[in-house]
Amino acid sequence: MSRILFVDDMRECYQLFMAGLPKEHYVYWAQSREEAEKQLEDQVYDLVISDYHLTDADPEGGLEVISKASSSGLPVLSISKENHREEALSHGAKKFNFKRDFFSNVEARIAEVLENER
């Protein structure tokens, strides 16, 4: 069982994520940078999946989540509807996926990152 922190401010994205995920994962959802940072302090995870753009008030909050999680040694998969590959990878993400590709095959995307960590 993998413990995953999913960080995205949109309920629809969380629902798409959960619909494509087998039950063998424990998922925790954070809707903001602040929630994600608190979760990272309070819990232990195997993987963090973070949107790049979290809210209009904190447009690059996802980069802060990526940096914090990766500096703690956690693998991070960054997702976005726009191409933020370079920024995400330079802040410590192991992989970047466009949302349209990620949500079409959630389990394969997660397995790819976790397999590289073993």
Sine and cosine of phi, psi and omega as CSV:
sin_phi,cos_phi,sin_psi,cos_psi,sin_omega,cos_omega
0.00,0.00,0.81,-0.59,0.04,-1.00
-0.99,-0.15,0.59,-0.81,0.08,-1.00
-0.97,-0.24,0.86,-0.51,-0.10,-1.00
-0.86,-0.51,0.74,-0.67,0.16,-0.99
-0.98,-0.18,0.90,-0.44,0.02,-1.00
-0.97,-0.24,0.86,-0.51,-0.08,-1.00
-0.90,-0.44,0.94,-0.33,0.03,-1.00
-0.32,-0.95,0.68,-0.73,-0.05,-1.00
-0.99,0.13,-0.09,1.00,-0.06,-1.00
-0.97,-0.24,0.86,-0.50,0.03,-1.00
-0.84,0.55,-0.60,0.80,-0.01,-1.00
-0.87,0.49,-0.63,0.77,0.02,-1.00
-0.93,0.37,-0.65,0.76,0.06,-1.00
-0.87,0.49,-0.69,0.72,0.01,-1.00
-0.90,0.43,-0.66,0.75,0.07,-1.00
-0.88,0.47,-0.67,0.74,0.01,-1.00
-0.87,0.49,-0.77,0.64,-0.02,-1.00
-0.90,0.43,-0.57,0.82,0.00,-1.00
-0.91,0.40,-0.49,0.87,-0.03,-1.00
-0.99,-0.12,0.08,1.00,-0.11,-0.99
-0.95,-0.31,0.77,-0.64,0.09,-1.00
-0.91,0.42,0.33,-0.94,-0.06,-1.00
-0.95,0.32,-0.04,1.00,-0.07,-1.00
-0.99,0.17,0.16,0.99,0.02,-1.00
-0.85,-0.52,0.60,-0.80,0.17,-0.99
-1.00,-0.08,0.80,-0.60,-0.05,-1.00
-0.88,-0.47,0.72,-0.69,0.10,-1.00
-0.88,-0.47,0.69,-0.72,-0.08,-1.00
-0.91,-0.40,0.77,-0.64,0.12,-0.99
-0.85,-0.52,0.70,-0.71,-0.05,-1.00
-0.98,-0.19,-0.03,1.00,-0.02,-1.00
-0.51,-0.86,0.23,-0.97,0.07,-1.00
-0.86,0.51,-0.68,0.73,-0.03,-1.00
-0.88,0.47,-0.72,0.70,0.03,-1.00
-0.88,0.48,-0.69,0.73,-0.01,-1.00
-0.89,0.46,-0.70,0.72,-0.01,-1.00
-0.89,0.45,-0.64,0.77,0.04,-1.00
-0.90,0.43,-0.70,0.71,0.02,-1.00
-0.87,0.49,-0.66,0.76,-0.01,-1.00
-0.91,0.42,-0.50,0.87,0.05,-1.00
-0.98,0.22,-0.57,0.82,-0.15,-0.99
-1.00,-0.06,-0.36,0.93,-0.12,-0.99
-0.77,-0.64,0.24,-0.97,0.08,-1.00
-0.94,-0.35,0.75,-0.67,-0.04,-1.00
-0.81,-0.59,0.37,-0.93,0.10,-0.99
-0.99,-0.13,-0.37,0.93,-0.08,-1.00
-0.38,-0.92,0.61,-0.79,0.13,-0.99
-0.88,-0.48,0.76,-0.65,0.09,-1.00
-0.89,-0.45,0.87,-0.49,-0.09,-1.00
-0.75,-0.66,0.72,-0.70,0.17,-0.98
-0.93,0.36,0.51,-0.86,0.04,-1.00
-0.96,0.28,-0.74,0.68,-0.08,-1.00
-0.98,-0.22,0.95,-0.31,-0.08,-1.00
-1.00,0.00,-0.77,0.64,0.05,-1.00
-0.52,-0.85,0.27,-0.96,0.06,-1.00
-0.90,0.43,-0.50,0.87,0.01,-1.00
-0.97,0.25,-0.37,0.93,-0.04,-1.00
-0.65,-0.76,0.89,0.46,-0.17,-0.99
-0.87,0.49,-0.49,0.87,0.02,-1.00
-0.94,-0.33,0.39,0.92,0.02,-1.00
-0.86,0.50,-0.51,0.86,0.04,-1.00
-0.88,0.48,-0.58,0.82,0.04,-1.00
-0.90,0.44,-0.61,0.80,0.04,-1.00
-0.92,0.39,-0.63,0.78,0.06,-1.00
-0.90,0.44,-0.71,0.70,0.01,-1.00
-0.86,0.52,-0.74,0.67,-0.03,-1.00
-0.88,0.48,-0.72,0.69,-0.04,-1.00
-0.90,0.43,-0.73,0.69,-0.03,-1.00
-0.91,0.41,-0.71,0.70,-0.04,-1.00
-0.93,0.37,-0.56,0.83,0.04,-1.00
-0.93,0.36,-0.32,0.95,0.08,-1.00
-1.00,0.03,0.02,1.00,0.03,-1.00
1.00,0.00,0.17,0.99,0.00,-1.00
-1.00,0.02,0.63,-0.78,0.13,-0.99
-0.96,0.29,0.66,-0.75,-0.03,-1.00
-0.80,-0.59,0.72,-0.69,0.12,-0.99
-0.93,-0.36,0.86,-0.50,-0.01,-1.00
-0.99,-0.12,0.67,-0.75,0.05,-1.00
-0.80,-0.61,0.50,-0.87,0.04,-1.00
-0.24,-0.97,0.45,-0.89,0.08,-1.00
-0.99,0.15,-0.28,0.96,0.03,-1.00
-0.93,-0.36,0.28,-0.96,-0.05,-1.00
-0.99,0.15,0.99,-0.14,0.07,-1.00
-0.88,-0.48,0.47,0.88,-0.06,-1.00
-0.82,0.58,-0.80,0.60,-0.09,-1.00
-0.87,0.50,-0.72,0.69,-0.01,-1.00
-0.90,0.44,-0.70,0.72,-0.03,-1.00
-0.89,0.45,-0.73,0.68,-0.02,-1.00
-0.92,0.40,-0.61,0.79,0.00,-1.00
-0.94,0.33,-0.31,0.95,0.05,-1.00
-0.99,-0.10,0.07,1.00,0.13,-0.99
0.91,-0.42,-0.05,1.00,0.03,-1.00
-0.90,0.43,0.62,-0.78,0.05,-1.00
-0.98,0.19,-0.55,0.84,-0.03,-1.00
-0.58,-0.81,0.39,-0.92,0.13,-0.99
-0.78,-0.62,0.69,-0.72,0.09,-1.00
-0.71,-0.70,0.64,-0.77,0.20,-0.98
-0.92,0.39,0.59,-0.81,-0.03,-1.00
-0.83,0.55,-0.66,0.75,-0.05,-1.00
-0.88,0.48,-0.58,0.81,0.03,-1.00
-0.98,0.22,-0.65,0.76,-0.04,-1.00
-0.88,0.47,-0.77,0.64,-0.07,-1.00
-0.95,0.32,-0.30,0.95,0.02,-1.00
-0.98,0.19,-0.26,0.97,0.01,-1.00
-0.40,-0.92,0.90,0.44,-0.08,-1.00
-0.82,0.57,-0.78,0.63,-0.10,-1.00
-0.87,0.49,-0.68,0.73,0.00,-1.00
-0.90,0.43,-0.62,0.78,0.00,-1.00
-0.91,0.41,-0.67,0.75,0.02,-1.00
-0.92,0.38,-0.72,0.69,-0.01,-1.00
-0.86,0.52,-0.64,0.77,0.00,-1.00
-0.86,0.51,-0.70,0.71,0.00,-1.00
-0.95,0.32,-0.71,0.70,-0.03,-1.00
-0.91,0.40,-0.60,0.80,0.02,-1.00
-0.89,0.45,-0.62,0.78,0.01,-1.00
-0.93,0.36,-0.30,0.95,-0.01,-1.00
-1.00,0.01,-0.27,0.96,-0.06,-1.00
-1.00,0.09,0.00,0.00,0.00,0.00
